[in-house]
Amino acid sequence: MPEVSVGIPEELKKELEELTKEEGLEESVALRKLLITAISEWKKERALKMLAEGKISYMKAVEKAGMNVWDFADLVREKKIVWMKEERILKDLNARF
């Protein structure tokens, strides 16, 4: 497994130590867990932003978020993302007929 070295502020180090104690994890395992969670959240937020801006389709957003269609629909609803804008719907309809 590739290794990454990074410096962190003392306060973060203390919080990491607290997490490892509470979770009973080794530091490297805790860091991997946190990194996986952070990247997952970043992917979701990026997909939501691109969807709201009309840069990608709903299905492409689902793919970028790394989620299934139904869970992503719940996330879109929860975050109140408007992605089906009238001008896009009309453009799609005009292109088909």
N, CA and C of each residue as an Amber inpcrd file, in Angstrom:
protein
   291
   0.8460000  -1.1650000   0.0000000   0.0000000   0.0000000   0.0000000
   0.8990000   1.2380000   0.0000000   0.6320000   2.2050000  -0.8900000
   1.4410000   3.4300000  -0.9000000   1.2730000   4.2080000   0.4120000
   2.3120000   4.9000000   0.8000000   2.2590000   5.6980000   2.0230000
   2.2360000   7.1730000   1.6760000   1.5620000   7.9510000   2.5350000
   1.5000000   9.3950000   2.3840000   1.8800000   9.9960000   3.7240000
   2.7220000  10.9950000   3.6790000   3.1290000  11.6740000   4.9050000
   2.5610000  13.0860000   4.8810000   1.9870000  13.4880000   6.0070000
   1.3920000  14.8180000   6.0610000   1.5340000  15.3770000   7.4730000
   1.8220000  16.6550000   7.5430000   1.8880000  17.3180000   8.8390000
   0.5020000  17.8290000   9.2130000   0.1570000  17.7340000  10.4930000
  -1.1460000  18.2260000  10.9540000  -0.9520000  19.0960000  12.1940000
  -1.8610000  20.0270000  12.4010000  -1.7770000  20.8700000  13.5950000
  -1.9120000  20.0270000  14.8710000  -1.3450000  20.5210000  15.9400000
  -1.3540000  19.8140000  17.2270000  -2.7760000  19.4940000  17.6720000
  -3.7100000  20.4160000  17.4820000  -5.1050000  20.1910000  17.8990000
  -5.7060000  18.9870000  17.1630000  -5.4240000  18.8760000  15.8680000
  -5.9120000  17.7230000  15.1070000  -5.2770000  16.4330000  15.6100000
  -4.0130000  16.4950000  15.9490000  -3.3100000  15.3180000  16.4680000
  -3.9640000  14.8370000  17.7570000  -4.3370000  15.7750000  18.6300000
  -5.0090000  15.4220000  19.8790000  -6.3670000  14.7730000  19.5980000
  -7.0900000  15.3300000  18.6370000  -8.3940000  14.7570000  18.2890000
  -8.2370000  13.3650000  17.6850000  -7.1940000  13.1790000  16.9020000
  -6.9140000  11.8610000  16.3300000  -6.6080000  10.8510000  17.4340000
  -5.8350000  11.2660000  18.4120000  -5.5230000  10.3900000  19.5350000
  -6.7900000  10.0150000  20.3040000  -7.6760000  10.9790000  20.4810000
  -8.9490000  10.7170000  21.1640000  -9.7810000   9.7160000  20.3650000
  -9.8340000   9.9080000  19.0640000 -10.5810000   9.0000000  18.1950000
 -10.0160000   7.5880000  18.2660000  -8.7010000   7.4590000  18.2020000
  -8.1040000   6.1210000  18.2260000  -8.3930000   5.4100000  19.5400000
  -8.3820000   6.1560000  20.6410000  -8.7060000   5.5540000  21.9450000
 -10.1610000   5.1020000  21.9900000 -11.0590000   6.0110000  21.6100000
 -12.4960000   5.6990000  21.6780000 -12.8940000   4.5650000  20.7490000
 -12.3120000   4.5400000  19.5650000 -12.6650000   3.5280000  18.5700000
 -11.8250000   2.2590000  18.6980000 -10.7690000   2.3280000  19.4700000
  -9.8860000   1.1690000  19.6200000  -9.1620000   0.8290000  18.3280000
  -8.7450000   1.8650000  17.6080000  -8.0840000   1.6710000  16.3210000
  -6.6280000   2.1110000  16.3810000  -5.8300000   1.5190000  15.5110000
  -4.4750000   2.0210000  15.3190000  -4.5840000   3.3440000  14.5720000
  -3.5910000   4.1910000  14.7330000  -3.6280000   5.5130000  14.0980000
  -3.7870000   5.4250000  12.5830000  -3.0490000   4.5200000  11.9480000
  -3.1150000   4.4130000  10.4850000  -4.5050000   3.9680000  10.0240000
  -5.1340000   3.0790000  10.7660000  -6.4810000   2.6140000  10.4260000
  -7.4790000   3.7570000  10.5920000  -7.3440000   4.5050000  11.6800000
  -8.2310000   5.6390000  11.9250000  -8.0880000   6.6850000  10.8230000
  -6.8590000   6.9620000  10.4230000  -6.6310000   7.9460000   9.3590000
  -7.2250000   7.4830000   8.0300000  -7.0670000   6.1940000   7.7170000
  -7.6680000   5.6600000   6.4790000  -9.1800000   5.7950000   6.5220000
  -9.7660000   5.4620000   7.6620000 -11.2210000   5.5550000   7.8280000
 -11.7040000   6.9990000   7.6310000 -10.9970000   7.9380000   8.2490000
 -11.3640000   9.3490000   8.1120000 -11.1990000   9.8420000   6.6710000
 -10.1360000   9.4200000   6.0320000  -9.8780000   9.8380000   4.6510000
 -10.9380000   9.2820000   3.7000000 -11.3040000   8.0360000   3.8970000
 -12.3570000   7.4320000   3.0700000 -13.6680000   8.1860000   3.2420000
 -14.0080000   8.5180000   4.4800000 -15.2370000   9.2630000   4.7600000
 -15.1930000  10.6450000   4.1270000 -14.0730000  11.3400000   4.2760000
 -13.9450000  12.6940000   3.7310000 -14.0300000  12.6910000   2.2040000
 -13.3710000  11.7490000   1.5710000 -13.4130000  11.6820000   0.1000000
 -14.8120000  11.3350000  -0.3790000 -15.4870000  10.4460000   0.3200000
 -16.8610000  10.0940000  -0.0310000 -17.7700000  11.3230000   0.0380000
 -17.6330000  12.1030000   1.0860000 -18.4390000  13.3210000   1.2340000
 -18.0950000  14.3440000   0.1590000 -16.8110000  14.4730000  -0.1580000
 -16.3830000  15.3940000  -1.2060000 -16.9880000  14.9960000  -2.5610000
 -16.9800000  13.6950000  -2.8630000 -17.5490000  13.2200000  -4.1220000
 -19.0400000  13.5490000  -4.2120000 -19.7490000  13.3680000  -3.1170000
 -21.1850000  13.6740000  -3.0960000 -21.4320000  15.1560000  -3.3220000
 -20.6930000  15.9970000  -2.5920000 -20.8730000  17.4450000  -2.7250000
 -20.5260000  17.9230000  -4.1330000 -19.4600000  17.3690000  -4.7060000
 -19.0690000  17.7410000  -6.0710000 -20.1490000  17.3380000  -7.0650000
 -20.6830000  16.1380000  -6.9130000 -21.7280000  15.6650000  -7.8210000
 -22.9840000  16.5270000  -7.6970000 -23.3630000  16.8670000  -6.4710000
 -24.5390000  17.7260000  -6.2610000 -24.3420000  19.0980000  -6.9040000
 -23.1610000  19.6580000  -6.7340000 -22.8610000  20.9830000  -7.3020000
 -22.9250000  20.9470000  -8.8270000 -22.3030000  19.9350000  -9.4190000
 -22.2990000  19.8270000 -10.8780000 -23.7060000  19.5980000 -11.4150000
 -24.4980000  18.8200000 -10.6980000 -25.8820000  18.5720000 -11.1040000
 -26.6860000  19.8680000 -11.0440000 -26.5620000  20.5940000  -9.9400000
 -27.3070000  21.8440000  -9.7670000 -26.9150000  22.8880000 -10.8110000
 -25.6610000  22.8700000 -11.2270000 -25.1810000  23.8130000 -12.2380000
 -25.5050000  23.3710000 -13.6610000 -26.0810000  22.1830000 -13.7990000
 -26.4350000  21.6850000 -15.1240000 -25.2460000  21.1750000 -15.9150000
 -24.1430000  20.9020000 -15.2460000 -22.9400000  20.4480000 -15.9350000
 -22.9710000  18.9650000 -16.2570000 -23.7600000  18.2070000 -15.4770000
 -23.8470000  16.7680000 -15.7060000 -25.2950000  16.3140000 -15.5330000
 -25.6010000  15.1700000 -16.0910000 -26.9410000  14.5930000 -15.9640000
 -27.1200000  13.9730000 -14.5820000 -28.3420000  13.6410000 -14.2740000
 -28.6330000  13.0030000 -12.9930000 -27.8600000  11.6930000 -12.8590000
 -27.8900000  10.8720000 -13.8820000 -27.2120000   9.5700000 -13.8070000
 -25.6940000   9.7250000 -13.6980000 -25.1350000  10.7170000 -14.3660000
 -23.6950000  10.9700000 -14.2530000 -23.3740000  11.4290000 -12.8320000
 -24.2560000  12.2300000 -12.2250000 -24.0650000  12.6810000 -10.8500000
 -24.0970000  11.4970000  -9.8870000 -25.0150000  10.5780000 -10.1200000
 -25.1010000   9.3650000  -9.3010000 -23.7650000   8.6180000  -9.3650000
 -23.2570000   8.4800000 -10.5720000 -21.9930000   7.7750000 -10.7780000
 -20.8410000   8.5000000 -10.0740000 -20.7530000   9.8180000 -10.2530000
 -19.6730000  10.5840000  -9.6280000 -19.7530000  10.5490000  -8.1110000
 -20.9600000  10.5040000  -7.5770000 -21.1430000  10.4580000  -6.1250000
 -20.8110000   9.0840000  -5.5570000 -20.7800000   8.0770000  -6.4190000
 -20.4890000   6.7190000  -5.9580000 -21.6370000   6.1350000  -5.1500000
 -22.8570000   6.4840000  -5.5460000 -24.0460000   6.0550000  -4.8070000
 -24.9950000   5.3210000  -5.7370000 -26.0360000   4.7120000  -5.1470000
 -27.0770000   4.1540000  -5.9980000 -28.1220000   5.2480000  -6.2600000
 -28.9480000   5.0270000  -7.2440000 -29.9210000   6.0280000  -7.7020000
 -30.8380000   6.4820000  -6.5710000 -31.3050000   5.5500000  -5.7700000
 -32.2940000   5.8910000  -4.7400000 -31.6820000   6.6680000  -3.5870000
 -30.4960000   6.2680000  -3.1570000 -29.8290000   7.0020000  -2.0790000
 -29.4500000   8.4070000  -2.5370000 -29.0390000   8.5250000  -3.8110000
 -28.6970000   9.8470000  -4.3330000 -29.9530000  10.7170000  -4.4190000
 -31.0770000  10.1250000  -4.7880000 -32.3450000  10.8780000  -4.8330000
 -32.6830000  11.4160000  -3.4470000 -32.4710000  10.5960000  -2.4270000
 -32.7030000  11.0460000  -1.0470000 -31.7740000  12.2030000  -0.6970000
 -30.5140000  12.1220000  -1.1190000 -29.5470000  13.1780000  -0.8440000
 -29.9390000  14.4750000  -1.5560000 -30.3560000  14.3720000  -2.8110000
 -30.7960000  15.5450000  -3.5810000 -31.9740000  16.2040000  -2.8700000
 -32.9200000  15.3900000  -2.4260000 -34.0950000  15.9070000  -1.7130000
 -33.6780000  16.5560000  -0.3890000 -32.8230000  15.8750000   0.3500000
 -32.3590000  16.3780000   1.6530000 -31.6410000  17.7250000   1.5190000
 -30.8180000  17.8570000   0.4750000 -30.0440000  19.0850000   0.2610000
 -30.8300000  20.1370000  -0.5260000 -32.0610000  19.7640000  -0.9300000
 -32.9420000  20.6780000  -1.6750000 -32.2740000  21.1980000  -2.9610000
 -31.6740000  20.2770000  -3.6880000 -31.0140000  20.6110000  -4.9480000
 -32.0560000  20.6510000  -6.0620000 -32.1050000  21.7640000  -6.7620000
 -33.0030000  21.8940000  -7.9200000 -32.1700000  21.5840000  -9.1580000
 -32.5350000  20.5110000  -9.8300000 -31.7560000  20.1280000 -11.0030000
 -32.6090000  20.0010000 -12.2530000 -33.9130000  19.8950000 -12.1060000
 -34.7970000  19.8120000 -13.2660000 -35.3580000  21.2030000 -13.5350000
 -34.5600000  22.0150000 -14.1870000 -34.9540000  23.3860000 -14.4650000
 -35.7460000  23.4350000 -15.7630000 -36.7140000  24.3190000 -15.7930000
 -37.6440000  24.4070000 -16.9160000 -36.9270000  24.5360000 -18.2560000
 -35.9240000  25.3980000 -18.3380000 -35.2450000  25.5960000 -19.6240000
 -34.5560000  24.3210000 -20.1060000 -34.0320000  23.5090000 -19.1950000
 -33.4010000  22.2510000 -19.5950000 -34.4350000  21.2440000 -20.0700000
 -35.5590000  21.1960000 -19.3950000 -36.6270000  20.2730000 -19.7850000
 -37.1390000  20.6380000 -21.1760000 -37.3880000  21.9310000 -21.3940000
 -37.8670000  22.3720000 -22.7080000 -36.8370000  22.0950000 -23.7990000
 -35.5700000  22.3220000 -23.4910000 -34.5020000  22.0500000 -24.4580000
 -34.4800000  20.5650000 -24.8210000 -34.5860000  19.6970000 -23.8050000
 -34.6180000  18.2570000 -24.0450000 -35.8300000  17.8470000 -24.8740000
 -36.9860000  18.4230000 -24.5640000 -38.2140000  18.0980000 -25.2980000
 -38.1060000  18.5600000 -26.7550000 -37.5880000  19.7580000 -26.9730000
 -37.4410000  20.2770000 -28.3210000 -36.4500000  19.4540000 -29.1430000
 -35.4350000  18.9440000 -28.4920000 -34.4400000  18.1400000 -29.1900000
 -35.0070000  16.7980000 -29.6100000 -36.0010000  16.3210000 -28.9000000
 -36.5790000  15.0060000 -29.2060000 -37.6960000  15.0910000 -30.2480000
 -38.3170000  16.2320000 -30.3930000 -39.4720000  16.3110000 -31.3050000
 -39.2470000  17.2520000 -32.4310000
